[in-house]
Amino acid sequence: MLNEVPELDDVDISIGGDLFMARWETASSPRTCAAFQRLLPYTQKIIHARWSGEACWVPLGGLDLGVAPEHPVARPAPGQILFYPGGISETEILVPYGRARFNSVAGELAGNHFLTIVGGLERLAELGREILWNGSRDIRFESARSSR
């Protein structure tokens, strides 16, 4: 079928020395999941969010994955990872670890919920506070199959 989304492997996310397992949210963001999967493995820097509360973000500048909003979320739960495809703010990934409301200097944003952390979530809040007080870390997304 044309609208079927292929089964995707889980994703391992390493932030500094911490490892988290995440699942793709293909039901709500199939195009974002497919586009981001093509980037794997993907390494960048993660820093603490400025306006979004208890969250960290991965600034992506002008990266264009060619996706539009898909069931956008503005108030994600801890571990619900959002991809913002750009528009009123730069392209970015938001990784909430506590109470978060996705914002920018230009106002509220909503991003595509494309990954959910399902392993290691209990460590995420402590890591978020460490990034707040001690600065950026490397973040790497890769297929769980290739990293194990």
GUVOTI-515499 format. One record per residue: x, y, z of N, C-alpha, C in turn; residue number from 1; chain; residue in one letter. Coordinates in steps of 0.05 Angstrom, whole numbers, plus 5000, padded with zeros to 4 digits. Example, Ala and Ser with C-alpha at 12.3 -4.5 7.8 and 13.67 -1.06 7.14 Angstrom:
2
n.u,n.v,n.w,ca.u,ca.v,ca.w,c.u,c.v,c.w,nr,kette,rest
5264,4886,5156,5246,4910,5156,5264,4934,5156,1,A,A
5257,4955,5142,5273,4979,5143,5258,5001,5157,2,A,S
***
This chain:
148
n.u,n.v,n.w,ca.u,ca.v,ca.w,c.u,c.v,c.w,nr,kette,rest
5017,4976,5000,5000,5000,5000,5017,5025,5000,1,A,M
5008,5046,4987,5023,5071,4986,5026,5085,5012,2,A,L
5006,5084,5030,5007,5099,5055,5019,5083,5078,3,A,N
5028,5058,5073,5040,5043,5094,5067,5054,5101,4,A,E
5073,5054,5127,5099,5063,5136,5115,5038,5143,5,A,V
5140,5036,5133,5155,5012,5139,5161,5010,5169,6,A,P
5164,4986,5179,5171,4981,5207,5200,4992,5211,7,A,E
5203,5009,5231,5229,5020,5237,5240,5008,5263,8,A,L
5267,5004,5263,5280,4995,5288,5277,5017,5309,9,A,D
5280,5008,5334,5281,5028,5355,5307,5045,5351,10,A,D
5309,5066,5367,5331,5085,5365,5346,5086,5391,11,A,V
5372,5084,5390,5389,5089,5414,5398,5118,5412,12,A,D
5394,5132,5435,5402,5160,5437,5423,5161,5459,13,A,I
5447,5169,5452,5468,5173,5472,5472,5203,5476,14,A,S
5472,5211,5501,5477,5239,5508,5499,5238,5528,15,A,I
5522,5248,5520,5546,5246,5537,5551,5216,5541,16,A,G
5552,5207,5566,5556,5179,5572,5530,5164,5578,17,A,G
5507,5176,5575,5481,5164,5581,5469,5153,5555,18,A,D
5456,5129,5558,5442,5117,5535,5413,5115,5541,19,A,L
5397,5122,5522,5367,5121,5523,5357,5106,5499,20,A,F
5336,5090,5503,5324,5076,5480,5298,5091,5474,21,A,M
5293,5095,5448,5268,5109,5440,5254,5093,5418,22,A,A
5228,5097,5416,5213,5085,5395,5203,5107,5376,23,A,R
5201,5100,5351,5190,5118,5330,5160,5122,5335,24,A,W
5151,5146,5330,5122,5152,5332,5111,5155,5303,25,A,E
5110,5132,5289,5102,5132,5261,5072,5138,5258,26,A,T
5056,5132,5278,5027,5137,5275,5022,5167,5273,27,A,A
5036,5183,5289,5031,5212,5290,5048,5228,5271,28,A,S
5072,5218,5265,5092,5234,5248,5106,5216,5229,29,A,S
5092,5203,5211,5105,5183,5193,5126,5196,5174,30,A,P
5121,5219,5164,5141,5231,5145,5165,5241,5160,31,A,R
5162,5252,5184,5184,5261,5200,5202,5237,5208,32,A,T
5189,5215,5217,5204,5191,5224,5220,5181,5201,33,A,C
5208,5178,5177,5222,5168,5154,5245,5186,5146,34,A,A
5240,5213,5147,5261,5232,5139,5285,5231,5159,35,A,A
5279,5230,5185,5300,5230,5205,5315,5203,5204,36,A,F
5301,5181,5199,5315,5156,5198,5336,5156,5176,37,A,Q
5331,5170,5154,5351,5171,5133,5377,5185,5141,38,A,R
5376,5201,5163,5400,5215,5173,5417,5197,5190,39,A,L
5406,5175,5201,5420,5159,5221,5445,5146,5209,40,A,L
5466,5144,5225,5469,5156,5251,5474,5186,5249,41,A,P
5463,5200,5269,5464,5229,5268,5475,5240,5295,42,A,Y
5496,5256,5293,5509,5267,5317,5507,5298,5316,43,A,T
5503,5310,5339,5500,5339,5341,5506,5346,5370,44,A,Q
5502,5371,5377,5505,5381,5405,5477,5386,5416,45,A,K
5473,5381,5442,5448,5387,5456,5455,5406,5478,46,A,I
5438,5427,5480,5441,5448,5501,5415,5451,5515,47,A,I
5415,5466,5537,5391,5471,5552,5373,5491,5537,48,A,H
5347,5486,5537,5329,5504,5524,5328,5531,5538,49,A,A
5323,5552,5523,5322,5579,5535,5294,5587,5543,50,A,R
5273,5579,5528,5246,5589,5534,5226,5567,5539,51,A,W
5234,5542,5537,5215,5520,5538,5212,5505,5564,52,A,S
5223,5516,5586,5221,5502,5611,5241,5480,5615,53,A,G
5232,5458,5626,5250,5436,5632,5254,5419,5607,54,A,E
5272,5429,5590,5277,5416,5564,5304,5423,5554,55,A,A
5315,5406,5538,5340,5412,5523,5333,5412,5494,56,A,C
5351,5424,5478,5345,5425,5450,5370,5422,5434,57,A,W
5365,5414,5409,5387,5410,5389,5382,5430,5367,58,A,V
5396,5452,5367,5393,5472,5346,5403,5461,5319,59,A,P
5386,5463,5299,5393,5451,5273,5395,5472,5251,60,A,L
5392,5498,5258,5395,5520,5239,5376,5517,5215,61,A,G
5387,5515,5191,5370,5514,5167,5366,5486,5156,62,A,G
5372,5465,5172,5368,5438,5163,5339,5435,5153,63,A,L
5336,5424,5129,5309,5420,5118,5306,5391,5111,64,A,D
5288,5377,5127,5282,5349,5122,5259,5346,5102,65,A,L
5248,5369,5093,5226,5367,5074,5200,5358,5085,66,A,G
5196,5362,5111,5171,5354,5124,5156,5379,5134,67,A,V
5130,5376,5135,5113,5398,5146,5103,5389,5173,68,A,A
5088,5406,5187,5077,5398,5213,5059,5373,5210,69,A,P
5063,5354,5228,5047,5330,5229,5037,5327,5258,70,A,E
5013,5331,5262,5001,5329,5289,5020,5343,5310,71,A,H
5024,5369,5306,5044,5383,5323,5035,5385,5353,72,A,P
5055,5384,5370,5052,5384,5399,5067,5409,5410,73,A,V
5054,5424,5428,5067,5447,5441,5074,5441,5470,74,A,A
5061,5422,5483,5066,5416,5511,5072,5386,5514,75,A,R
5096,5379,5507,5104,5350,5508,5109,5341,5537,76,A,P
5104,5315,5541,5111,5302,5566,5141,5295,5566,77,A,A
5152,5290,5589,5180,5283,5590,5185,5258,5572,78,A,P
5206,5261,5556,5214,5239,5538,5200,5239,5511,79,A,G
5180,5257,5507,5167,5259,5480,5184,5279,5464,80,A,Q
5200,5268,5445,5218,5284,5430,5204,5296,5406,81,A,I
5208,5323,5402,5195,5337,5380,5215,5347,5360,82,A,L
5207,5347,5335,5222,5358,5313,5206,5382,5303,83,A,F
5219,5406,5304,5207,5430,5293,5219,5436,5266,84,A,Y
5203,5434,5244,5214,5437,5217,5222,5465,5209,85,A,P
5220,5484,5226,5227,5512,5219,5202,5528,5213,86,A,G
5206,5553,5211,5183,5571,5206,5189,5597,5220,87,A,G
5175,5601,5243,5180,5626,5258,5205,5625,5275,88,A,I
5217,5601,5277,5242,5597,5291,5259,5578,5274,89,A,S
5283,5573,5282,5300,5555,5267,5291,5526,5271,90,A,E
5301,5509,5254,5296,5480,5256,5309,5470,5281,91,A,T
5295,5453,5296,5307,5443,5321,5293,5417,5330,92,A,E
5306,5404,5349,5295,5381,5363,5293,5389,5392,93,A,I
5269,5384,5404,5265,5389,5433,5264,5363,5448,94,A,L
5279,5362,5470,5279,5338,5487,5270,5346,5515,95,A,V
5245,5344,5521,5235,5352,5547,5241,5331,5569,96,A,P
5250,5341,5592,5256,5323,5614,5238,5328,5638,97,A,Y
5221,5348,5637,5202,5355,5658,5180,5372,5646,98,A,G
5169,5390,5662,5148,5407,5652,5159,5426,5630,99,A,R
5147,5423,5606,5157,5439,5584,5133,5450,5568,100,A,A
5138,5473,5557,5120,5486,5538,5137,5497,5516,101,A,R
5135,5486,5493,5153,5491,5471,5150,5520,5462,102,A,F
5172,5536,5465,5171,5565,5459,5197,5573,5446,103,A,N
5196,5597,5435,5220,5610,5424,5217,5640,5430,104,A,S
5237,5655,5422,5235,5684,5426,5211,5696,5411,105,A,V
5202,5682,5390,5180,5692,5374,5153,5682,5385,106,A,A
5153,5665,5405,5127,5655,5417,5126,5625,5417,107,A,G
5102,5615,5422,5098,5586,5425,5103,5572,5398,108,A,E
5116,5549,5400,5120,5531,5377,5106,5505,5382,109,A,L
5103,5490,5361,5093,5463,5362,5110,5446,5344,110,A,A
5118,5422,5353,5135,5405,5338,5123,5378,5333,111,A,G
5133,5364,5314,5125,5337,5307,5136,5317,5328,112,A,N
5118,5304,5342,5126,5284,5362,5135,5259,5346,113,A,H
5161,5255,5343,5171,5234,5326,5186,5211,5341,114,A,F
5194,5216,5366,5207,5196,5382,5197,5198,5411,115,A,L
5196,5175,5424,5189,5174,5453,5210,5157,5467,116,A,T
5223,5168,5488,5242,5153,5503,5227,5132,5520,117,A,I
5235,5106,5516,5221,5084,5531,5241,5069,5548,118,A,V
5266,5076,5547,5287,5063,5564,5306,5084,5574,119,A,G
5308,5087,5601,5326,5106,5613,5313,5132,5621,120,A,G
5287,5134,5618,5272,5159,5624,5277,5168,5652,121,A,L
5281,5150,5671,5286,5157,5699,5311,5174,5702,122,A,E
5330,5173,5684,5355,5187,5685,5354,5214,5670,123,A,R
5333,5219,5654,5332,5242,5637,5331,5268,5652,124,A,L
5315,5270,5674,5313,5296,5688,5340,5304,5701,125,A,A
5354,5285,5712,5380,5291,5724,5399,5300,5702,126,A,E
5399,5287,5679,5416,5295,5657,5409,5323,5647,127,A,L
5383,5329,5645,5374,5356,5637,5385,5378,5655,128,A,G
5384,5372,5682,5395,5392,5701,5425,5394,5699,129,A,R
5439,5372,5693,5468,5373,5689,5475,5390,5665,130,A,E
5459,5388,5643,5464,5404,5619,5459,5434,5626,131,A,I
5438,5439,5641,5432,5467,5649,5455,5479,5664,132,A,L
5467,5465,5683,5488,5477,5700,5516,5473,5689,133,A,W
5520,5453,5672,5548,5447,5663,5552,5449,5633,134,A,N
5531,5455,5618,5535,5460,5589,5529,5437,5571,135,A,G
5534,5441,5545,5526,5423,5524,5539,5396,5526,136,A,S
5527,5377,5512,5537,5350,5510,5534,5341,5480,137,A,R
5548,5321,5473,5543,5309,5447,5518,5291,5449,138,A,D
5502,5291,5428,5479,5273,5426,5482,5258,5400,139,A,I
5476,5232,5401,5478,5215,5378,5452,5198,5376,140,A,R
5440,5198,5353,5417,5181,5347,5426,5160,5328,141,A,F
5420,5134,5334,5427,5113,5315,5408,5090,5318,142,A,E
5405,5075,5297,5387,5052,5297,5397,5033,5319,143,A,S
5378,5023,5335,5385,5005,5357,5398,4980,5346,144,A,A
5390,4972,5322,5402,4948,5310,5431,4951,5304,145,A,R
5439,4975,5295,5467,4979,5287,5485,4986,5311,146,A,S
5473,4994,5334,5490,5003,5356,5493,4981,5377,147,A,S
5480,4958,5373,5483,4937,5393,5499,4914,5383,148,A,R
***
